[in-house]
Amino acid sequence: MTSVVLTYKGPSSERKEAELRLRQKLDCTDFVCRATDLFEAQVDERQLSIIAGESQWQVTFPSYAEIRKPGTNWNKLRDKTLEMK
């Protein structure tokens, strides 16, 4: 199993239908919506080849650091802002 990030690249009006079609094709329970057009999934090689055939979806492979480390530490940013006031 591989962790992948899926980005929807099609028209926003068709996103829900495309998501449902992909869920049905993958038969995968580990398909989580992280943002409006961003999904995280645990897939095997067969499922990865199915996604590659879908033109509306872009697949990226996050590095270990991207998975474990948050992009912004909001607590530190909040503390710095309070110190500036």
N, C-alpha and C positions, 0 to 999 in steps of 0.2 A: 504494500500500500504506500502511496505517495501523497503528500500534502500538496495541493495546487490551489492557486487563486484564479478564479474565473471572472473575467470582466465582460459584461454584455456590451456589444458594439452596435446592436441594431436599433431600430426606431423605438423610442420610449413607449409608444402606444402598444407595441407588441411584446414588451418585456415579460409580462405575466405568462402569456401563452408560450413564449420561448423557454421560460423557466420550467413550466409544467412538462413540455415536450422533453427537455433535457432530463428532468427527474425520472420520467417514465423510461427513457432509453437507458439511463444509468442504473436504475434499480438500486440507488444508493441512499442510505439513510443519513450518512454523514455529509450532507449538502446544506450548508448554513449561510444565510444571507447576512453579510457584514455591513453593507451599505446599499444604496438604491440599486446600483449596477455592479456590485462587487460580491462575490460568493467565495466561500472556502469549501473545499471538498477533499475527502480521502478517497482516492481512486487507485485501481490497479491498471496494468498495461492495456487490457482489453477496453476498459472504460476510457482510458486516455486516448486511444485511437478513435473511439466514437466522438469524443469532444473535438479532436483535431479535424474531423470531417464536418463540423458545424461552423459555418462562416460567421455566425453572429457572436461567437464566443472566442475570446482570446485567453490562452492559458499561460500563466507564469508560474515559475517554481520559486517560492520564497526561500531565502537562506535561513539557517538556524537563528541568526541574529535578528532577522526581521520578524520571526515568529515569537521569539521570547522577549525582545526588548520593545517597549512601547515607543512610539514616535516622539511623544512629548511627555515630559514629566510635569503634569499640571500642578502638583503640590509645590514643587520648587519654583515654578513660574509665578504662582499665586503669592508665595512668600516674598519673592523678589519685588513684586509689584507693591505689596504692602510696605516693604522697607523703603521704597522710593517716595511714598506719600508722607 
